[in-house]
Amino acid sequence: MQIIILGAGYAGLRTALDLDQMLRERGRDDKVVLVDQFSYHQIVQILHLTATDRSPQEKAIYELTPLLRTTSVEFVQGHVKLVVPDQREVQFDDGRVLPYDRLVLALGAETDFRDVPGAREHTLPLRTYQHAVRLRDHLIAQFEAAARTNDPVEQRILMTTAVVGGGYTGCQFSGELAGWVSELCQRTGAPRGQARIALLHRNPRLLEHFERSSSLEAARVLDQLGVSIYLDTSVTSVEPRLLRVNDGRILRAATLVWAGGIRAPALFANSGFVVDEIGRVLVDRYMRVHDQALVFAMGDCAAIPDGSGSMVPSTASYAMRQGEHMAESLLAEVMGRAPRSYEPLKLGELVSLGPKDAVGSPLGLPARGYPLILLKKGIEQYYRASIESPSL
């Protein structure tokens, strides 16, 4: 049996590593093929650190070929154009074709610019490693330019960063940037007093998927760090170095960061799969794609029911556990057994707000402070160890 896994993110990589190990332990020769457009696995949880130069950029990625060297997983790099379920094949935009017996969709999500005029052309997203490096280099260049000009108005614009979206990415990036600004000014010679960070969110509170107390605490922490928060504020259009918002105001900033939501790649709808309003593939409680016996989906690109009428959140922690479950389900398929249904384990969420603070609800208990930073780092280190030594 040939099992194709599209996407080497948290869910896809976890599935490949776990399934490969289980197959080898049972002496099976079924083939596991992992496909991704990049040659590396991205540690998405720390991209906000890469974007603010708070972590060495090489820590944000793992090259897949050496990572998979001790496994039987075959890695194929390429950009998937289409899935053709009737022919059981995956088509690449360079003309290559891969046949499958079972297929797993785990291609993650893309930035959703929400059809805001100018947003795609004039803002910087933060979804990939390449985005993070580009954003970091852009910020440094703006502060260097500010140090060279004597025009206070231009300095103010050059040193203003506007972040659109008050979810995980927007809050974490804003907090880290607030902690980096002083160092950046010292490095470039830019005047510290001209630096400004604005966080714009279209909803009444930040991190609306968190408990209300954690959301309010996050706003308070960011405010203390010097981040100006604008709630109930939607961006209506974007121009170079300029945002227009719903009440008619204009915000001028040389750095415009878009963290205003995600949507699944268009190839799923183009392939004929049933998708929701943001392009996610609809799946059942086994993560099997609607009307497709041989295709599964998980992670950010799948709309997975949580059993209470809502969908499982699109976070790395859920994706990792979905990958573990998917490996077991695929093993059951290989062995001719019925898989068990996926039941999301709610361990709580947390978000870092700068290098010294965080808020969240680990195990359902609201908490705040540096201990959560240590917990977050511990989870990251455990994950790194688990992919470096898959038997863990």
Contacts in CASP RR format, 6 or more apart in sequence:
PFRMAT RR
TARGET T0000
AUTHOR 0000-0000-0000
METHOD contacts of the structure
MODEL  1
MQIIILGAGYAGLRTALDLDQMLRERGRDDKVVLVDQFSYHQIVQILHLT
ATDRSPQEKAIYELTPLLRTTSVEFVQGHVKLVVPDQREVQFDDGRVLPY
DRLVLALGAETDFRDVPGAREHTLPLRTYQHAVRLRDHLIAQFEAAARTN
DPVEQRILMTTAVVGGGYTGCQFSGELAGWVSELCQRTGAPRGQARIALL
HRNPRLLEHFERSSSLEAARVLDQLGVSIYLDTSVTSVEPRLLRVNDGRI
LRAATLVWAGGIRAPALFANSGFVVDEIGRVLVDRYMRVHDQALVFAMGD
CAAIPDGSGSMVPSTASYAMRQGEHMAESLLAEVMGRAPRSYEPLKLGEL
VSLGPKDAVGSPLGLPARGYPLILLKKGIEQYYRASIESPSL
1 30 0 8 1.000
1 31 0 8 1.000
1 101 0 8 1.000
1 102 0 8 1.000
1 333 0 8 1.000
1 334 0 8 1.000
2 30 0 8 1.000
2 31 0 8 1.000
2 33 0 8 1.000
2 99 0 8 1.000
2 100 0 8 1.000
2 101 0 8 1.000
2 102 0 8 1.000
3 19 0 8 1.000
3 30 0 8 1.000
3 31 0 8 1.000
3 32 0 8 1.000
3 33 0 8 1.000
3 100 0 8 1.000
3 101 0 8 1.000
3 102 0 8 1.000
3 103 0 8 1.000
3 104 0 8 1.000
3 330 0 8 1.000
3 334 0 8 1.000
4 33 0 8 1.000
4 35 0 8 1.000
4 90 0 8 1.000
4 98 0 8 1.000
4 100 0 8 1.000
4 102 0 8 1.000
4 103 0 8 1.000
4 104 0 8 1.000
5 12 0 8 1.000
5 15 0 8 1.000
5 16 0 8 1.000
5 32 0 8 1.000
5 33 0 8 1.000
5 34 0 8 1.000
5 35 0 8 1.000
5 104 0 8 1.000
5 106 0 8 1.000
6 35 0 8 1.000
6 36 0 8 1.000
6 80 0 8 1.000
6 83 0 8 1.000
6 90 0 8 1.000
6 103 0 8 1.000
6 104 0 8 1.000
6 105 0 8 1.000
6 106 0 8 1.000
6 107 0 8 1.000
7 13 0 8 1.000
7 34 0 8 1.000
7 35 0 8 1.000
7 36 0 8 1.000
7 106 0 8 1.000
7 107 0 8 1.000
7 108 0 8 1.000
8 16 0 8 1.000
8 34 0 8 1.000
8 35 0 8 1.000
8 36 0 8 1.000
8 38 0 8 1.000
8 41 0 8 1.000
8 64 0 8 1.000
8 75 0 8 1.000
9 36 0 8 1.000
9 41 0 8 1.000
9 42 0 8 1.000
9 44 0 8 1.000
9 106 0 8 1.000
9 108 0 8 1.000
9 319 0 8 1.000
10 44 0 8 1.000
10 299 0 8 1.000
10 316 0 8 1.000
10 319 0 8 1.000
10 320 0 8 1.000
10 323 0 8 1.000
11 106 0 8 1.000
11 108 0 8 1.000
11 298 0 8 1.000
11 299 0 8 1.000
11 319 0 8 1.000
11 320 0 8 1.000
11 322 0 8 1.000
11 323 0 8 1.000
11 326 0 8 1.000
12 34 0 8 1.000
12 104 0 8 1.000
12 106 0 8 1.000
12 298 0 8 1.000
12 323 0 8 1.000
12 326 0 8 1.000
13 34 0 8 1.000
13 41 0 8 1.000
13 387 0 8 1.000
14 319 0 8 1.000
14 320 0 8 1.000
14 322 0 8 1.000
14 323 0 8 1.000
14 324 0 8 1.000
14 326 0 8 1.000
14 327 0 8 1.000
14 387 0 8 1.000
15 104 0 8 1.000
15 106 0 8 1.000
15 298 0 8 1.000
15 323 0 8 1.000
15 324 0 8 1.000
15 326 0 8 1.000
15 327 0 8 1.000
15 330 0 8 1.000
16 32 0 8 1.000
16 34 0 8 1.000
16 68 0 8 1.000
16 71 0 8 1.000
16 73 0 8 1.000
17 71 0 8 1.000
17 73 0 8 1.000
17 327 0 8 1.000
17 387 0 8 1.000
17 390 0 8 1.000
18 323 0 8 1.000
18 324 0 8 1.000
18 327 0 8 1.000
18 328 0 8 1.000
18 390 0 8 1.000
19 32 0 8 1.000
19 326 0 8 1.000
19 327 0 8 1.000
19 330 0 8 1.000
19 331 0 8 1.000
20 32 0 8 1.000
20 71 0 8 1.000
20 72 0 8 1.000
20 73 0 8 1.000
20 390 0 8 1.000
21 71 0 8 1.000
21 390 0 8 1.000
21 391 0 8 1.000
22 327 0 8 1.000
22 328 0 8 1.000
22 331 0 8 1.000
23 29 0 8 1.000
23 30 0 8 1.000
23 32 0 8 1.000
23 72 0 8 1.000
23 331 0 8 1.000
23 334 0 8 1.000
24 72 0 8 1.000
26 335 0 8 1.000
28 334 0 8 1.000
30 334 0 8 1.000
31 72 0 8 1.000
31 74 0 8 1.000
32 72 0 8 1.000
32 73 0 8 1.000
32 74 0 8 1.000
33 73 0 8 1.000
33 74 0 8 1.000
33 75 0 8 1.000
33 76 0 8 1.000
33 98 0 8 1.000
34 64 0 8 1.000
34 68 0 8 1.000
34 73 0 8 1.000
34 74 0 8 1.000
34 75 0 8 1.000
34 76 0 8 1.000
35 75 0 8 1.000
35 76 0 8 1.000
35 77 0 8 1.000
35 78 0 8 1.000
35 80 0 8 1.000
35 90 0 8 1.000
35 98 0 8 1.000
36 64 0 8 1.000
36 75 0 8 1.000
36 77 0 8 1.000
36 78 0 8 1.000
37 77 0 8 1.000
37 78 0 8 1.000
37 79 0 8 1.000
37 80 0 8 1.000
38 77 0 8 1.000
38 128 0 8 1.000
38 129 0 8 1.000
39 63 0 8 1.000
39 64 0 8 1.000
39 65 0 8 1.000
39 77 0 8 1.000
40 61 0 8 1.000
40 62 0 8 1.000
40 63 0 8 1.000
40 64 0 8 1.000
40 129 0 8 1.000
41 61 0 8 1.000
41 62 0 8 1.000
41 64 0 8 1.000
41 67 0 8 1.000
41 387 0 8 1.000
42 60 0 8 1.000
42 61 0 8 1.000
42 128 0 8 1.000
42 129 0 8 1.000
43 59 0 8 1.000
43 60 0 8 1.000
43 61 0 8 1.000
43 62 0 8 1.000
43 380 0 8 1.000
43 383 0 8 1.000
43 384 0 8 1.000
44 127 0 8 1.000
44 316 0 8 1.000
45 316 0 8 1.000
45 376 0 8 1.000
45 380 0 8 1.000
46 55 0 8 1.000
46 59 0 8 1.000
46 60 0 8 1.000
46 380 0 8 1.000
47 60 0 8 1.000
47 126 0 8 1.000
47 127 0 8 1.000
47 128 0 8 1.000
47 129 0 8 1.000
47 131 0 8 1.000
47 132 0 8 1.000
47 169 0 8 1.000
48 126 0 8 1.000
48 132 0 8 1.000
48 169 0 8 1.000
48 170 0 8 1.000
48 172 0 8 1.000
48 173 0 8 1.000
48 176 0 8 1.000
48 352 0 8 1.000
49 55 0 8 1.000
49 60 0 8 1.000
49 176 0 8 1.000
50 57 0 8 1.000
50 59 0 8 1.000
50 60 0 8 1.000
50 129 0 8 1.000
50 132 0 8 1.000
50 133 0 8 1.000
50 136 0 8 1.000
51 126 0 8 1.000
51 131 0 8 1.000
51 132 0 8 1.000
51 133 0 8 1.000
51 135 0 8 1.000
51 136 0 8 1.000
51 139 0 8 1.000
51 173 0 8 1.000
51 176 0 8 1.000
51 177 0 8 1.000
52 136 0 8 1.000
52 139 0 8 1.000
52 173 0 8 1.000
52 176 0 8 1.000
52 177 0 8 1.000
52 179 0 8 1.000
52 180 0 8 1.000
53 136 0 8 1.000
53 140 0 8 1.000
53 180 0 8 1.000
53 184 0 8 1.000
54 176 0 8 1.000
54 180 0 8 1.000
54 355 0 8 1.000
57 129 0 8 1.000
57 132 0 8 1.000
57 133 0 8 1.000
57 136 0 8 1.000
60 129 0 8 1.000
60 132 0 8 1.000
61 129 0 8 1.000
62 387 0 8 1.000
64 75 0 8 1.000
64 77 0 8 1.000
65 75 0 8 1.000
67 387 0 8 1.000
67 388 0 8 1.000
68 75 0 8 1.000
71 390 0 8 1.000
76 98 0 8 1.000
78 92 0 8 1.000
78 93 0 8 1.000
78 94 0 8 1.000
78 96 0 8 1.000
79 92 0 8 1.000
79 93 0 8 1.000
79 94 0 8 1.000
80 90 0 8 1.000
80 91 0 8 1.000
80 92 0 8 1.000
80 93 0 8 1.000
80 107 0 8 1.000
80 267 0 8 1.000
81 91 0 8 1.000
81 92 0 8 1.000
81 93 0 8 1.000
81 95 0 8 1.000
81 267 0 8 1.000
82 90 0 8 1.000
82 91 0 8 1.000
82 267 0 8 1.000
82 270 0 8 1.000
82 271 0 8 1.000
83 89 0 8 1.000
83 90 0 8 1.000
83 91 0 8 1.000
83 103 0 8 1.000
83 105 0 8 1.000
83 267 0 8 1.000
83 268 0 8 1.000
83 271 0 8 1.000
83 273 0 8 1.000
83 295 0 8 1.000
84 90 0 8 1.000
84 91 0 8 1.000
84 271 0 8 1.000
85 271 0 8 1.000
85 272 0 8 1.000
85 273 0 8 1.000
85 292 0 8 1.000
85 294 0 8 1.000
85 295 0 8 1.000
88 99 0 8 1.000
88 100 0 8 1.000
88 101 0 8 1.000
88 103 0 8 1.000
88 294 0 8 1.000
89 97 0 8 1.000
89 98 0 8 1.000
89 99 0 8 1.000
89 100 0 8 1.000
90 97 0 8 1.000
90 98 0 8 1.000
90 99 0 8 1.000
90 100 0 8 1.000
90 103 0 8 1.000
91 97 0 8 1.000
92 98 0 8 1.000
100 294 0 8 1.000
101 294 0 8 1.000
102 294 0 8 1.000
102 295 0 8 1.000
102 296 0 8 1.000
102 330 0 8 1.000
102 333 0 8 1.000
103 294 0 8 1.000
103 295 0 8 1.000
103 296 0 8 1.000
104 295 0 8 1.000
104 296 0 8 1.000
104 297 0 8 1.000
104 298 0 8 1.000
104 326 0 8 1.000
104 330 0 8 1.000
105 268 0 8 1.000
105 273 0 8 1.000
105 281 0 8 1.000
105 289 0 8 1.000
105 295 0 8 1.000
105 296 0 8 1.000
105 297 0 8 1.000
105 298 0 8 1.000
105 301 0 8 1.000
105 302 0 8 1.000
106 297 0 8 1.000
106 298 0 8 1.000
106 299 0 8 1.000
106 301 0 8 1.000
106 319 0 8 1.000
106 323 0 8 1.000
107 264 0 8 1.000
107 265 0 8 1.000
107 267 0 8 1.000
107 301 0 8 1.000
108 264 0 8 1.000
108 265 0 8 1.000
108 299 0 8 1.000
108 300 0 8 1.000
108 301 0 8 1.000
109 127 0 8 1.000
109 262 0 8 1.000
109 263 0 8 1.000
109 264 0 8 1.000
109 265 0 8 1.000
109 280 0 8 1.000
109 300 0 8 1.000
109 301 0 8 1.000
109 314 0 8 1.000
110 127 0 8 1.000
110 262 0 8 1.000
110 263 0 8 1.000
110 264 0 8 1.000
110 265 0 8 1.000
111 125 0 8 1.000
111 127 0 8 1.000
111 258 0 8 1.000
111 260 0 8 1.000
111 261 0 8 1.000
111 262 0 8 1.000
111 263 0 8 1.000
112 260 0 8 1.000
112 261 0 8 1.000
112 262 0 8 1.000
112 263 0 8 1.000
112 278 0 8 1.000
113 119 0 8 1.000
113 120 0 8 1.000
113 123 0 8 1.000
113 258 0 8 1.000
114 260 0 8 1.000
114 261 0 8 1.000
116 235 0 8 1.000
116 236 0 8 1.000
116 237 0 8 1.000
116 238 0 8 1.000
117 236 0 8 1.000
117 237 0 8 1.000
117 238 0 8 1.000
118 237 0 8 1.000
118 238 0 8 1.000
118 239 0 8 1.000
119 164 0 8 1.000
119 235 0 8 1.000
119 238 0 8 1.000
119 258 0 8 1.000
121 238 0 8 1.000
122 238 0 8 1.000
122 239 0 8 1.000
122 240 0 8 1.000
122 241 0 8 1.000
122 256 0 8 1.000
123 164 0 8 1.000
123 238 0 8 1.000
123 256 0 8 1.000
123 257 0 8 1.000
123 258 0 8 1.000
124 131 0 8 1.000
124 134 0 8 1.000
124 135 0 8 1.000
124 138 0 8 1.000
124 255 0 8 1.000
124 256 0 8 1.000
124 257 0 8 1.000
124 258 0 8 1.000
125 131 0 8 1.000
125 257 0 8 1.000
125 258 0 8 1.000
125 259 0 8 1.000
126 132 0 8 1.000
126 135 0 8 1.000
126 169 0 8 1.000
126 170 0 8 1.000
126 173 0 8 1.000
126 257 0 8 1.000
126 258 0 8 1.000
126 259 0 8 1.000
127 169 0 8 1.000
127 262 0 8 1.000
135 255 0 8 1.000
135 257 0 8 1.000
138 255 0 8 1.000
139 161 0 8 1.000
139 177 0 8 1.000
139 184 0 8 1.000
139 255 0 8 1.000
140 184 0 8 1.000
140 187 0 8 1.000
140 188 0 8 1.000
142 158 0 8 1.000
142 159 0 8 1.000
142 254 0 8 1.000
142 255 0 8 1.000
143 158 0 8 1.000
143 159 0 8 1.000
143 184 0 8 1.000
143 185 0 8 1.000
143 187 0 8 1.000
143 188 0 8 1.000
143 189 0 8 1.000
143 190 0 8 1.000
144 188 0 8 1.000
144 190 0 8 1.000
145 158 0 8 1.000
145 254 0 8 1.000
146 154 0 8 1.000
146 155 0 8 1.000
146 158 0 8 1.000
146 159 0 8 1.000
146 188 0 8 1.000
146 190 0 8 1.000
146 191 0 8 1.000
146 194 0 8 1.000
147 188 0 8 1.000
147 189 0 8 1.000
147 190 0 8 1.000
147 191 0 8 1.000
149 155 0 8 1.000
149 158 0 8 1.000
152 194 0 8 1.000
155 190 0 8 1.000
155 191 0 8 1.000
155 194 0 8 1.000
156 194 0 8 1.000
156 196 0 8 1.000
157 241 0 8 1.000
157 252 0 8 1.000
157 253 0 8 1.000
157 254 0 8 1.000
158 190 0 8 1.000
158 194 0 8 1.000
158 254 0 8 1.000
159 190 0 8 1.000
159 191 0 8 1.000
159 194 0 8 1.000
159 195 0 8 1.000
159 196 0 8 1.000
159 254 0 8 1.000
160 195 0 8 1.000
160 196 0 8 1.000
160 197 0 8 1.000
160 198 0 8 1.000
160 251 0 8 1.000
160 252 0 8 1.000
160 253 0 8 1.000
160 254 0 8 1.000
160 255 0 8 1.000
161 177 0 8 1.000
161 196 0 8 1.000
161 197 0 8 1.000
161 198 0 8 1.000
161 253 0 8 1.000
161 254 0 8 1.000
161 255 0 8 1.000
161 256 0 8 1.000
161 257 0 8 1.000
162 198 0 8 1.000
162 200 0 8 1.000
162 243 0 8 1.000
162 251 0 8 1.000
162 253 0 8 1.000
162 255 0 8 1.000
162 256 0 8 1.000
162 257 0 8 1.000
163 170 0 8 1.000
163 173 0 8 1.000
163 174 0 8 1.000
163 197 0 8 1.000
163 198 0 8 1.000
163 199 0 8 1.000
163 200 0 8 1.000
163 257 0 8 1.000
163 259 0 8 1.000
164 200 0 8 1.000
164 235 0 8 1.000
164 243 0 8 1.000
164 256 0 8 1.000
164 257 0 8 1.000
164 258 0 8 1.000
164 259 0 8 1.000
164 260 0 8 1.000
165 199 0 8 1.000
165 200 0 8 1.000
165 201 0 8 1.000
165 202 0 8 1.000
165 258 0 8 1.000
165 259 0 8 1.000
165 260 0 8 1.000
165 261 0 8 1.000
166 174 0 8 1.000
166 199 0 8 1.000
166 200 0 8 1.000
166 201 0 8 1.000
166 203 0 8 1.000
166 206 0 8 1.000
166 207 0 8 1.000
166 259 0 8 1.000
166 260 0 8 1.000
167 201 0 8 1.000
167 206 0 8 1.000
167 207 0 8 1.000
167 208 0 8 1.000
167 259 0 8 1.000
167 260 0 8 1.000
167 351 0 8 1.000
168 207 0 8 1.000
168 315 0 8 1.000
168 351 0 8 1.000
169 259 0 8 1.000
169 260 0 8 1.000
170 199 0 8 1.000
170 257 0 8 1.000
170 259 0 8 1.000
170 260 0 8 1.000
171 199 0 8 1.000
171 206 0 8 1.000
171 207 0 8 1.000
171 218 0 8 1.000
171 222 0 8 1.000
171 351 0 8 1.000
171 353 0 8 1.000
172 351 0 8 1.000
172 352 0 8 1.000
172 353 0 8 1.000
172 354 0 8 1.000
173 257 0 8 1.000
173 259 0 8 1.000
174 197 0 8 1.000
174 199 0 8 1.000
174 222 0 8 1.000
174 225 0 8 1.000
174 227 0 8 1.000
175 197 0 8 1.000
175 222 0 8 1.000
175 225 0 8 1.000
175 227 0 8 1.000
175 352 0 8 1.000
175 353 0 8 1.000
175 354 0 8 1.000
176 352 0 8 1.000
176 354 0 8 1.000
176 355 0 8 1.000
177 197 0 8 1.000
178 197 0 8 1.000
178 222 0 8 1.000
178 225 0 8 1.000
178 226 0 8 1.000
178 227 0 8 1.000
178 354 0 8 1.000
179 225 0 8 1.000
179 354 0 8 1.000
179 355 0 8 1.000
181 192 0 8 1.000
181 195 0 8 1.000
181 197 0 8 1.000
182 192 0 8 1.000
184 190 0 8 1.000
185 191 0 8 1.000
185 192 0 8 1.000
185 195 0 8 1.000
196 228 0 8 1.000
196 253 0 8 1.000
197 226 0 8 1.000
197 227 0 8 1.000
197 228 0 8 1.000
198 227 0 8 1.000
198 228 0 8 1.000
198 230 0 8 1.000
198 251 0 8 1.000
198 253 0 8 1.000
199 206 0 8 1.000
199 222 0 8 1.000
199 227 0 8 1.000
199 228 0 8 1.000
199 229 0 8 1.000
199 230 0 8 1.000
200 230 0 8 1.000
200 233 0 8 1.000
200 235 0 8 1.000
200 243 0 8 1.000
200 245 0 8 1.000
200 251 0 8 1.000
201 229 0 8 1.000
201 230 0 8 1.000
201 231 0 8 1.000
201 232 0 8 1.000
201 233 0 8 1.000
202 232 0 8 1.000
202 233 0 8 1.000
202 234 0 8 1.000
202 235 0 8 1.000
203 231 0 8 1.000
203 232 0 8 1.000
204 231 0 8 1.000
204 232 0 8 1.000
205 212 0 8 1.000
205 215 0 8 1.000
205 216 0 8 1.000
205 219 0 8 1.000
205 231 0 8 1.000
206 215 0 8 1.000
206 218 0 8 1.000
206 219 0 8 1.000
206 222 0 8 1.000
206 229 0 8 1.000
206 231 0 8 1.000
207 214 0 8 1.000
207 215 0 8 1.000
207 218 0 8 1.000
207 351 0 8 1.000
207 359 0 8 1.000
208 215 0 8 1.000
209 313 0 8 1.000
209 349 0 8 1.000
210 218 0 8 1.000
210 349 0 8 1.000
210 351 0 8 1.000
210 359 0 8 1.000
210 360 0 8 1.000
210 361 0 8 1.000
211 360 0 8 1.000
211 361 0 8 1.000
211 366 0 8 1.000
213 366 0 8 1.000
214 359 0 8 1.000
214 360 0 8 1.000
214 361 0 8 1.000
214 366 0 8 1.000
214 368 0 8 1.000
217 359 0 8 1.000
217 368 0 8 1.000
218 351 0 8 1.000
218 353 0 8 1.000
218 359 0 8 1.000
219 229 0 8 1.000
221 353 0 8 1.000
221 357 0 8 1.000
221 359 0 8 1.000
221 368 0 8 1.000
222 229 0 8 1.000
222 353 0 8 1.000
223 229 0 8 1.000
225 353 0 8 1.000
225 354 0 8 1.000
230 245 0 8 1.000
233 245 0 8 1.000
233 246 0 8 1.000
233 247 0 8 1.000
234 245 0 8 1.000
234 246 0 8 1.000
235 243 0 8 1.000
235 244 0 8 1.000
235 245 0 8 1.000
235 246 0 8 1.000
236 244 0 8 1.000
236 245 0 8 1.000
236 246 0 8 1.000
236 248 0 8 1.000
237 243 0 8 1.000
237 244 0 8 1.000
238 244 0 8 1.000
238 256 0 8 1.000
241 252 0 8 1.000
241 253 0 8 1.000
241 254 0 8 1.000
241 256 0 8 1.000
242 250 0 8 1.000
242 251 0 8 1.000
242 252 0 8 1.000
242 253 0 8 1.000
243 250 0 8 1.000
243 251 0 8 1.000
243 253 0 8 1.000
243 256 0 8 1.000
244 250 0 8 1.000
245 251 0 8 1.000
262 278 0 8 1.000
262 300 0 8 1.000
262 314 0 8 1.000
263 278 0 8 1.000
263 279 0 8 1.000
263 280 0 8 1.000
264 275 0 8 1.000
264 278 0 8 1.000
264 279 0 8 1.000
264 280 0 8 1.000
264 281 0 8 1.000
264 300 0 8 1.000
264 301 0 8 1.000
264 302 0 8 1.000
265 301 0 8 1.000
266 279 0 8 1.000
268 275 0 8 1.000
268 279 0 8 1.000
268 280 0 8 1.000
268 281 0 8 1.000
268 301 0 8 1.000
269 275 0 8 1.000
269 279 0 8 1.000
273 281 0 8 1.000
273 282 0 8 1.000
273 289 0 8 1.000
273 290 0 8 1.000
273 292 0 8 1.000
273 295 0 8 1.000
273 297 0 8 1.000
274 281 0 8 1.000
274 282 0 8 1.000
274 289 0 8 1.000
274 290 0 8 1.000
274 291 0 8 1.000
275 281 0 8 1.000
275 282 0 8 1.000
275 303 0 8 1.000
276 282 0 8 1.000
276 303 0 8 1.000
279 301 0 8 1.000
280 300 0 8 1.000
280 301 0 8 1.000
280 302 0 8 1.000
280 303 0 8 1.000
280 311 0 8 1.000
281 289 0 8 1.000
281 290 0 8 1.000
281 297 0 8 1.000
281 301 0 8 1.000
281 302 0 8 1.000
281 303 0 8 1.000
282 289 0 8 1.000
282 290 0 8 1.000
282 303 0 8 1.000
283 289 0 8 1.000
283 290 0 8 1.000
283 296 0 8 1.000
283 297 0 8 1.000
283 298 0 8 1.000
283 302 0 8 1.000
283 303 0 8 1.000
283 304 0 8 1.000
283 305 0 8 1.000
284 290 0 8 1.000
284 305 0 8 1.000
285 305 0 8 1.000
285 307 0 8 1.000
285 341 0 8 1.000
285 342 0 8 1.000
285 343 0 8 1.000
286 296 0 8 1.000
286 329 0 8 1.000
286 339 0 8 1.000
286 341 0 8 1.000
286 342 0 8 1.000
287 296 0 8 1.000
287 297 0 8 1.000
287 298 0 8 1.000
287 302 0 8 1.000
287 304 0 8 1.000
287 322 0 8 1.000
287 325 0 8 1.000
287 326 0 8 1.000
287 329 0 8 1.000
287 342 0 8 1.000
288 295 0 8 1.000
288 296 0 8 1.000
289 295 0 8 1.000
289 296 0 8 1.000
289 297 0 8 1.000
296 326 0 8 1.000
296 329 0 8 1.000
296 330 0 8 1.000
298 304 0 8 1.000
298 319 0 8 1.000
298 322 0 8 1.000
298 323 0 8 1.000
298 326 0 8 1.000
299 314 0 8 1.000
299 318 0 8 1.000
299 319 0 8 1.000
299 322 0 8 1.000
300 314 0 8 1.000
300 319 0 8 1.000
303 311 0 8 1.000
304 311 0 8 1.000
304 312 0 8 1.000
304 322 0 8 1.000
304 342 0 8 1.000
304 344 0 8 1.000
305 311 0 8 1.000
305 312 0 8 1.000
306 312 0 8 1.000
306 344 0 8 1.000
312 318 0 8 1.000
312 322 0 8 1.000
312 344 0 8 1.000
313 349 0 8 1.000
315 349 0 8 1.000
317 347 0 8 1.000
317 348 0 8 1.000
317 349 0 8 1.000
317 379 0 8 1.000
318 344 0 8 1.000
320 383 0 8 1.000
321 344 0 8 1.000
321 345 0 8 1.000
322 342 0 8 1.000
325 342 0 8 1.000
328 339 0 8 1.000
328 340 0 8 1.000
329 339 0 8 1.000
329 340 0 8 1.000
329 342 0 8 1.000
332 338 0 8 1.000
332 339 0 8 1.000
332 340 0 8 1.000
333 339 0 8 1.000
346 364 0 8 1.000
347 362 0 8 1.000
347 363 0 8 1.000
348 360 0 8 1.000
348 361 0 8 1.000
348 362 0 8 1.000
348 363 0 8 1.000
348 364 0 8 1.000
349 360 0 8 1.000
349 361 0 8 1.000
350 358 0 8 1.000
350 359 0 8 1.000
350 360 0 8 1.000
350 361 0 8 1.000
350 362 0 8 1.000
350 367 0 8 1.000
350 372 0 8 1.000
350 375 0 8 1.000
350 376 0 8 1.000
351 358 0 8 1.000
351 359 0 8 1.000
351 360 0 8 1.000
352 358 0 8 1.000
352 372 0 8 1.000
352 373 0 8 1.000
352 376 0 8 1.000
353 359 0 8 1.000
355 373 0 8 1.000
356 369 0 8 1.000
356 370 0 8 1.000
356 373 0 8 1.000
357 368 0 8 1.000
357 369 0 8 1.000
357 370 0 8 1.000
357 373 0 8 1.000
358 368 0 8 1.000
358 369 0 8 1.000
358 370 0 8 1.000
358 372 0 8 1.000
358 373 0 8 1.000
358 376 0 8 1.000
359 366 0 8 1.000
359 367 0 8 1.000
359 368 0 8 1.000
359 369 0 8 1.000
359 372 0 8 1.000
360 366 0 8 1.000
360 367 0 8 1.000
360 368 0 8 1.000
360 372 0 8 1.000
361 367 0 8 1.000
362 372 0 8 1.000
362 375 0 8 1.000
385 392 0 8 1.000
386 392 0 8 1.000
END
